[in-house]
Amino acid sequence: MEFEYTDEQKSIRDMAHKFAEKEIAPGAEERDQTGDFPYELFRKIAGLGVLGIEAVIKALSMDQIKILIYDRNFIHKGYICPTCMYMTIISREKCPYCEGELIAYNDIVDEIIESALDKGCEIVDISGSKRLTEAGSIGAVLRYRLKE
């Protein structure tokens, strides 16, 4: 089965791409060196992104992420189904989708990053950003704006 984006989805995807080029790319090298991620940039991302590990996992599973932003020192326990690659931070005996056994990971963040890379996402790692830490140490710019 083949799926194509609707004109509206293409428009939103293009908007997110333009936003990333205009607002995130400038100064990215400096932010990488300083570890700073300005609050103003977080405000601009609102509606175009998600914050926190649960929201990131959900967006990643729906292939919504364009840019994954995380604190390089962030570690979080989690669980993955090796059959369907379902990810969660909630302890469960079985995968809710395929009923496979969930495998515990001491650091699911590495698996999130690997999955994002496999899906063609850009990865931005930051160190020492107080605001990112306060927001859950991980977030993402989405390919299209969330509906409210």
C-alpha angles and dihedrals in degrees: 000000000000125000129196129193117254118237089257092052090048090051093050092045090052091048091053091048092050090047091052092048094046102037109021106032096057107081094009093123092051091047089051090055097043099035089226122138110186119232089226089063091052089052092051091050092055108120090016094067152028133233130207133042097270093052091046093051090049093048091046092052089053092048091241100130122105099165125020114205120191143157106254090222094053115119126176134172117239148151133246132191107224090203101057100007093239109168130203141155091215117097110241133159096222138026110259090220107043101008090236120149115270117231118217118233124194089210116027091169090081089053091049090052092047092049091048091051090049088054092051097254122155112241123215116186119193131183128208101005107152092196094051090048091050089050093054102279092263136064143147143221107228129226088237137015118273116242114239 
